[in-house]
């Protein structure tokens, strides 16, 4: 409840009546009261009585309607519509690609997989809306607990998870199967931001501890998925880099960043050497990715088929699906969905998808830079970086520039649970942007 000086209270409450976002009422009310008090003191100095000074000060403030309308426009929650439109377009292209793939296999029949993805798309929209109205600052408040929960989910998945394709990294929630990475990578990333803000300062020893905290879940993930471990590592390194580079950090930025990346390069290089030395499987995959013709019916089969599809694809897909049969591309609606789109619909469709994704990424970084509150800016920049990493790697993979991995194309590749979780992350991003002009005034 607002406690205002009785004299200007009526005027201030009238102003607040035009401001719909009530969480900023208190700060605006006290700001108006302080301004009126300053004017009043000046008029008293000119010889007016207190009552006359208040009346003249309020008169000088102007009409309550004009002030309230201006504040309402200034502090109205905002939606970044360009990002939302681009997101809907990307999801729609993914659904259309899945529908086309199904029609090639079973013409004139809407498949169960398409209906499932469509349902998950609707669920994802609901989750996005819920996250949009959720106050993201709770993640900062409960950062330590969130990080512990994330690590706990990883340990549970490795110990008691459902056994699928040789690994126990799946968690079953009713009819839904989720990989532990789908759940914990976003959770650990956002929680880690809060932990850095709580315990990070200009002391190098603190960042050594933060580095150890980050390494633990990465090593746990490496047991079942190098791709997920790499994505988590990228996200946590990005968070550290953004925080050290921010105005909030008061220490020696150059010294700490040099130490951070020297440790990453040294440790990463040693780890990569040990993995390649003891895992001939990865060396074989790398060799046959570079030279797929050496094993055209084995490890080089998929890279070779993707290369053939790219080289023979037309501009607008006039060859149709029969020009490049789906059977030659294993699981075309998953990680290689972009190759399927290029091969079946033409390079024009593939380039259009890449341009929409590029536009969305640019708009996300642009929106993130407009966020004034430090935690919110770190959250939005980290989410934008996480999606950018996945988008860029998957596109480069489909174009033949990097080795094949299990990195999906966000919002396009088939996978309902992944779609819902990505939608939740986008909802959190838009939630931060929604409050970009409000959070410094809100009561929390």
WOJO-V918623 format. One record per residue. N is the residue number from 1. RES is the residue in three letters. PSI is psi in radians with two decimals (999 if undefined). D_FIRST is the distance of its C-alpha to the first C-alpha in Angstrom with 2 decimals. Layout:
{{N:RES:PSI:D_FIRST} {N:RES:PSI:D_FIRST}}
This chain:
{{1:UNK:2.36:0.00} {2:UNK:2.40:3.78} {3:UNK:1.79:6.49} {4:UNK:2.77:9.58} {5:UNK:2.28:13.14} {6:UNK:-0.57:14.04} {7:UNK:-0.93:17.05} {8:UNK:0.04:15.93} {9:UNK:-0.76:12.57} {10:UNK:-0.78:14.57} {11:UNK:-0.79:16.38} {12:UNK:-0.73:13.57} {13:UNK:-0.57:11.82} {14:UNK:-0.70:15.40} {15:UNK:-0.81:15.94} {16:UNK:-0.43:13.03} {17:UNK:-0.34:14.61} {18:UNK:-0.09:17.59} {19:UNK:1.94:16.04} {20:UNK:-0.54:16.33} {21:UNK:1.73:15.25} {22:UNK:-0.35:11.49} {23:UNK:-0.27:11.59} {24:UNK:0.03:12.54} {25:UNK:-0.80:10.03} {26:UNK:-0.88:8.33} {27:UNK:-0.67:11.93} {28:UNK:-0.70:13.37} {29:UNK:-0.82:11.14} {30:UNK:-0.52:12.08} {31:UNK:-0.77:15.55} {32:UNK:-0.75:16.03} {33:UNK:-0.73:14.99} {34:UNK:-0.70:17.40} {35:UNK:-0.73:20.07} {36:UNK:-0.69:19.86} {37:UNK:-0.69:20.12} {38:UNK:-0.75:23.18} {39:UNK:-0.72:24.79} {40:UNK:-0.81:24.20} {41:UNK:-0.65:25.94} {42:UNK:-0.70:28.77} {43:UNK:-0.60:29.35} {44:UNK:-0.65:29.33} {45:UNK:-0.39:31.98} {46:UNK:-0.03:33.98} {47:UNK:0.06:34.09} {48:UNK:2.73:31.41} {49:UNK:2.91:29.36} {50:UNK:-0.74:25.63} {51:UNK:-0.78:25.01} {52:UNK:-0.64:27.61} {53:UNK:-0.74:26.29} {54:UNK:-0.80:22.76} {55:UNK:-0.76:24.46} {56:UNK:-0.64:26.80} {57:UNK:-0.75:24.22} {58:UNK:-0.66:22.12} {59:UNK:-0.67:25.48} {60:UNK:-0.50:26.50} {61:UNK:-0.57:23.48} {62:UNK:-2.99:24.95} {63:UNK:2.38:23.92} {64:UNK:-0.64:20.34} {65:UNK:-0.76:21.94} {66:UNK:-0.76:24.01} {67:UNK:-0.82:21.31} {68:UNK:-0.71:18.94} {69:UNK:-0.70:22.00} {70:UNK:-0.79:23.07} {71:UNK:-0.68:19.80} {72:UNK:-0.69:19.81} {73:UNK:-0.67:23.38} {74:UNK:-0.69:22.80} {75:UNK:0.48:19.99} {76:UNK:2.28:21.31} {77:UNK:2.44:22.30} {78:UNK:2.46:26.08} {79:UNK:2.40:28.95} {80:UNK:1.54:32.19} {81:UNK:-0.56:34.50} {82:UNK:-0.67:37.73} {83:UNK:-0.76:37.23} {84:UNK:-0.74:36.37} {85:UNK:-0.77:39.44} {86:UNK:-0.69:41.68} {87:UNK:-0.80:40.47} {88:UNK:-0.67:41.29} {89:UNK:-0.74:44.66} {90:UNK:-0.77:45.50} {91:UNK:-0.71:44.66} {92:UNK:-0.70:46.71} {93:UNK:-0.70:49.66} {94:UNK:-0.75:49.53} {95:UNK:-0.70:49.60} {96:UNK:-0.70:52.42} {97:UNK:-0.73:54.41} {98:UNK:-0.72:54.08} {99:UNK:-0.75:55.19} {100:UNK:-0.70:58.17} {101:UNK:-0.72:59.20} {102:UNK:-0.67:59.16} {103:UNK:-0.53:61.17} {104:UNK:-0.70:63.82} {105:UNK:-0.82:64.25} {106:UNK:1.61:63.95} {107:UNK:2.53:64.20} {108:UNK:0.34:62.39} {109:UNK:2.23:60.39} {110:UNK:2.04:56.65} {111:UNK:2.85:56.48} {112:UNK:-0.65:54.23} {113:UNK:-0.69:53.09} {114:UNK:-0.76:51.95} {115:UNK:-0.68:50.04} {116:UNK:-0.81:48.37} {117:UNK:-0.64:47.31} {118:UNK:-0.74:46.05} {119:UNK:-0.76:43.97} {120:UNK:-0.55:42.60} {121:UNK:-0.72:41.81} {122:UNK:-0.76:39.67} {123:UNK:-0.74:37.99} {124:UNK:-0.68:37.46} {125:UNK:-0.73:35.76} {126:UNK:-0.76:33.36} {127:UNK:-0.72:32.67} {128:UNK:-0.77:32.18} {129:UNK:-0.74:29.56} {130:UNK:-0.76:27.72} {131:UNK:-0.55:27.91} {132:UNK:-0.64:26.79} {133:UNK:-0.10:23.38} {134:UNK:2.44:23.20} {135:UNK:1.87:21.22} {136:UNK:-0.33:24.26} {137:UNK:-0.24:22.59} {138:UNK:-0.52:22.99} {139:UNK:-0.63:26.69} {140:UNK:-0.72:26.17} {141:UNK:-0.67:24.20} {142:UNK:0.61:26.95} {143:UNK:-0.82:29.86} {144:UNK:-0.80:32.20} {145:UNK:-0.74:31.87} {146:UNK:-0.71:32.39} {147:UNK:-0.73:35.52} {148:UNK:-0.68:36.90} {149:UNK:-0.74:36.42} {150:UNK:-0.81:38.30} {151:UNK:-0.66:41.15} {152:UNK:-0.70:41.24} {153:UNK:-0.70:41.70} {154:UNK:-0.83:44.52} {155:UNK:-0.72:46.28} {156:UNK:-0.76:45.93} {157:UNK:-0.70:47.33} {158:UNK:-0.49:50.27} {159:UNK:-0.77:51.00} {160:UNK:0.14:50.30} {161:UNK:2.85:49.84} {162:UNK:2.36:51.93} {163:UNK:1.96:55.28} {164:UNK:2.28:55.78} {165:UNK:0.69:58.34} {166:UNK:-0.02:59.25} {167:UNK:2.68:55.80} {168:UNK:0.97:53.17} {169:UNK:0.22:50.08} {170:UNK:2.44:48.94} {171:UNK:2.28:46.20} {172:UNK:2.13:46.38} {173:UNK:1.67:43.21} {174:UNK:-2.24:44.58} {175:UNK:-0.03:46.76} {176:UNK:2.32:45.28} {177:UNK:2.20:47.01} {178:UNK:2.48:45.12} {179:UNK:2.62:46.55} {180:UNK:-0.59:44.65} {181:UNK:-0.69:44.59} {182:UNK:-0.65:42.73} {183:UNK:-0.78:39.88} {184:UNK:-0.49:39.81} {185:UNK:-0.90:40.61} {186:UNK:-0.71:37.29} {187:UNK:-0.82:35.33} {188:UNK:-0.66:37.16} {189:UNK:-0.87:36.83} {190:UNK:-0.69:33.04} {191:UNK:-0.65:32.66} {192:UNK:-0.56:35.16} {193:UNK:-0.82:33.03} {194:UNK:-0.67:30.26} {195:UNK:-0.75:32.97} {196:UNK:-0.74:34.48} {197:UNK:-0.52:31.23} {198:UNK:-0.70:30.74} {199:UNK:-0.16:34.35} {200:UNK:2.31:35.99} {201:UNK:-2.68:36.79} {202:UNK:0.14:39.91} {203:UNK:2.21:41.97} {204:UNK:-0.65:44.68} {205:UNK:-0.57:44.80} {206:UNK:-0.66:41.25} {207:UNK:-0.41:42.31} {208:UNK:-0.75:45.41} {209:UNK:-0.71:43.21} {210:UNK:-0.58:41.05} {211:UNK:-0.72:44.36} {212:UNK:-0.73:45.55} {213:UNK:-0.66:42.35} {214:UNK:-0.62:42.95} {215:UNK:-0.59:46.64} {216:UNK:-1.00:46.30} {217:UNK:-0.50:44.97} {218:UNK:-0.77:47.30} {219:UNK:-0.62:50.30} {220:UNK:-0.75:49.23} {221:UNK:-0.54:49.02} {222:UNK:-0.44:52.40} {223:UNK:-0.61:54.10} {224:UNK:-0.43:53.47} {225:UNK:1.86:52.59} {226:UNK:-0.56:53.42} {227:UNK:-0.84:51.71} {228:UNK:-0.69:48.34} {229:UNK:-0.72:48.77} {230:UNK:-0.71:49.54} {231:UNK:-0.78:46.49} {232:UNK:-0.76:44.20} {233:UNK:-0.76:45.98} {234:UNK:-0.78:45.53} {235:UNK:-0.79:41.78} {236:UNK:-0.65:41.21} {237:UNK:-0.70:43.47} {238:UNK:-0.77:41.60} {239:UNK:-0.83:38.25} {240:UNK:-0.78:39.82} {241:UNK:-0.78:41.43} {242:UNK:-0.72:38.32} {243:UNK:-0.81:36.31} {244:UNK:-0.58:39.14} {245:UNK:-0.18:39.58} {246:UNK:2.89:35.93} {247:UNK:-0.41:34.49} {248:UNK:-0.53:32.41} {249:UNK:2.23:35.70} {250:UNK:-0.01:37.09} {251:UNK:-2.88:40.44} {252:UNK:1.76:43.89} {253:UNK:-0.80:43.41} {254:UNK:-0.78:47.15} {255:UNK:-0.82:48.19} {256:UNK:-0.70:45.77} {257:UNK:-0.65:46.40} {258:UNK:-0.79:50.13} {259:UNK:-0.74:49.91} {260:UNK:-0.91:47.85} {261:UNK:-0.45:50.24} {262:UNK:-0.73:53.34} {263:UNK:-0.72:52.29} {264:UNK:-0.80:51.56} {265:UNK:-0.79:54.88} {266:UNK:-0.89:56.87} {267:UNK:-0.72:55.34} {268:UNK:-0.70:55.25} {269:UNK:-0.74:58.84} {270:UNK:-0.77:60.07} {271:UNK:-0.77:58.28} {272:UNK:-0.70:59.64} {273:UNK:-0.77:63.13} {274:UNK:-0.68:63.04} {275:UNK:-0.84:61.81} {276:UNK:-0.56:64.46} {277:UNK:-0.61:67.13} {278:UNK:-0.09:66.59} {279:UNK:1.52:65.47} {280:UNK:-0.39:68.33} {281:UNK:-0.78:66.35} {282:UNK:-0.62:63.99} {283:UNK:-0.69:66.92} {284:UNK:-0.76:68.69} {285:UNK:-0.72:65.70} {286:UNK:-0.73:65.40} {287:UNK:-0.78:69.15} {288:UNK:-0.27:69.29} {289:UNK:-0.71:66.27} {290:UNK:-0.65:68.19} {291:UNK:1.25:71.49} {292:UNK:-0.43:70.82} {293:UNK:-0.25:74.43} {294:UNK:-0.44:75.58} {295:UNK:1.16:74.19} {296:UNK:-0.33:73.75} {297:UNK:0.08:73.59} {298:UNK:-2.09:71.50} {299:UNK:-0.44:68.72} {300:UNK:0.01:69.45} {301:UNK:-0.93:69.31} {302:UNK:-0.81:65.70} {303:UNK:-0.66:65.64} {304:UNK:-0.74:68.97} {305:UNK:-0.68:67.89} {306:UNK:-0.69:64.75} {307:UNK:-0.75:66.97} {308:UNK:-0.74:69.39} {309:UNK:-0.77:66.61} {310:UNK:-0.75:65.19} {311:UNK:-0.49:68.63} {312:UNK:-0.02:69.65} {313:UNK:2.47:66.45} {314:UNK:3.09:66.83} {315:UNK:-0.77:64.52} {316:UNK:0.25:63.26} {317:UNK:0.57:64.39} {318:UNK:-0.36:67.45} {319:UNK:-0.30:69.10} {320:UNK:-3.04:66.62} {321:UNK:-0.51:65.96} {322:UNK:-0.34:69.68} {323:UNK:-0.57:70.22} {324:UNK:1.47:68.25} {325:UNK:2.49:68.02} {326:UNK:-0.55:64.90} {327:UNK:-0.43:67.14} {328:UNK:-0.15:67.85} {329:UNK:1.75:64.19} {330:UNK:2.28:62.87} {331:UNK:1.08:59.41} {332:UNK:-0.34:58.85} {333:UNK:0.07:55.35} {334:UNK:-2.03:53.99} {335:UNK:-0.44:54.30} {336:UNK:0.47:57.04} {337:UNK:-0.58:55.37} {338:UNK:-0.69:55.64} {339:UNK:-0.71:59.39} {340:UNK:-0.74:59.62} {341:UNK:-0.77:57.84} {342:UNK:-0.77:60.18} {343:UNK:-0.61:63.25} {344:UNK:-0.55:62.59} {345:UNK:-0.15:60.69} {346:UNK:2.83:62.01} {347:UNK:-0.50:60.86} {348:UNK:-0.75:59.01} {349:UNK:-0.73:56.57} {350:UNK:-0.77:56.18} {351:UNK:-0.67:55.59} {352:UNK:-0.78:53.07} {353:UNK:-0.78:51.06} {354:UNK:-0.69:51.25} {355:UNK:-0.71:50.13} {356:UNK:-0.75:47.08} {357:UNK:-0.77:46.19} {358:UNK:-0.74:46.78} {359:UNK:-0.76:44.56} {360:UNK:-0.72:41.73} {361:UNK:-0.80:42.10} {362:UNK:-0.77:42.11} {363:UNK:-0.59:39.01} {364:UNK:-0.80:37.21} {365:UNK:-0.66:38.07} {366:UNK:-0.77:37.22} {367:UNK:-0.71:33.75} {368:UNK:-0.65:33.20} {369:UNK:-0.24:34.06} {370:UNK:-0.15:31.31} {371:UNK:2.19:28.56} {372:UNK:-0.67:27.03} {373:UNK:2.33:25.34} {374:UNK:-0.79:28.16} {375:UNK:-0.79:27.69} {376:UNK:-0.68:27.31} {377:UNK:-0.74:30.41} {378:UNK:-0.70:32.41} {379:UNK:-0.86:31.53} {380:UNK:-0.72:32.60} {381:UNK:-0.66:35.69} {382:UNK:-0.74:36.72} {383:UNK:-0.76:36.43} {384:UNK:-0.72:38.38} {385:UNK:-0.68:40.99} {386:UNK:-0.84:41.34} {387:UNK:-0.68:42.06} {388:UNK:-0.76:44.31} {389:UNK:-0.81:46.38} {390:UNK:-0.77:46.94} {391:UNK:-0.90:47.71} {392:UNK:-0.79:50.06} {393:UNK:-0.78:51.94} {394:UNK:-0.75:52.47} {395:UNK:-0.78:53.68} {396:UNK:-0.64:55.96} {397:UNK:-0.77:57.23} {398:UNK:-0.41:58.12} {399:UNK:-0.02:59.87} {400:UNK:0.26:61.90} {401:UNK:-0.36:60.57} {402:UNK:2.78:59.16} {403:UNK:2.70:60.28} {404:UNK:2.31:59.22} {405:UNK:-3.01:56.39} {406:UNK:0.41:53.97} {407:UNK:1.98:51.27} {408:UNK:2.89:49.98} {409:UNK:1.88:48.95} {410:UNK:2.35:45.19} {411:UNK:-0.09:44.35} {412:UNK:-0.84:48.10} {413:UNK:2.58:49.99} {414:UNK:2.38:50.24} {415:UNK:1.75:47.89} {416:UNK:-0.80:45.05} {417:UNK:-0.68:43.04} {418:UNK:-0.67:43.30} {419:UNK:-0.76:42.11} {420:UNK:-0.78:38.99} {421:UNK:-0.71:38.09} {422:UNK:-0.64:38.74} {423:UNK:-0.67:36.56} {424:UNK:-0.73:33.70} {425:UNK:-0.69:34.25} {426:UNK:-0.62:34.28} {427:UNK:-0.72:31.02} {428:UNK:-0.73:29.42} {429:UNK:-0.86:31.00} {430:UNK:-0.50:29.58} {431:UNK:-0.73:26.11} {432:UNK:-0.80:26.20} {433:UNK:-0.63:27.56} {434:UNK:-0.58:24.92} {435:UNK:0.28:22.27} {436:UNK:-0.50:24.67} {437:UNK:0.09:22.78} {438:UNK:-0.59:19.24} {439:UNK:-0.51:19.23} {440:UNK:-0.25:19.22} {441:UNK:-0.35:15.88} {442:UNK:2.65:14.20} {443:UNK:2.32:12.02} {444:UNK:999:14.44}}
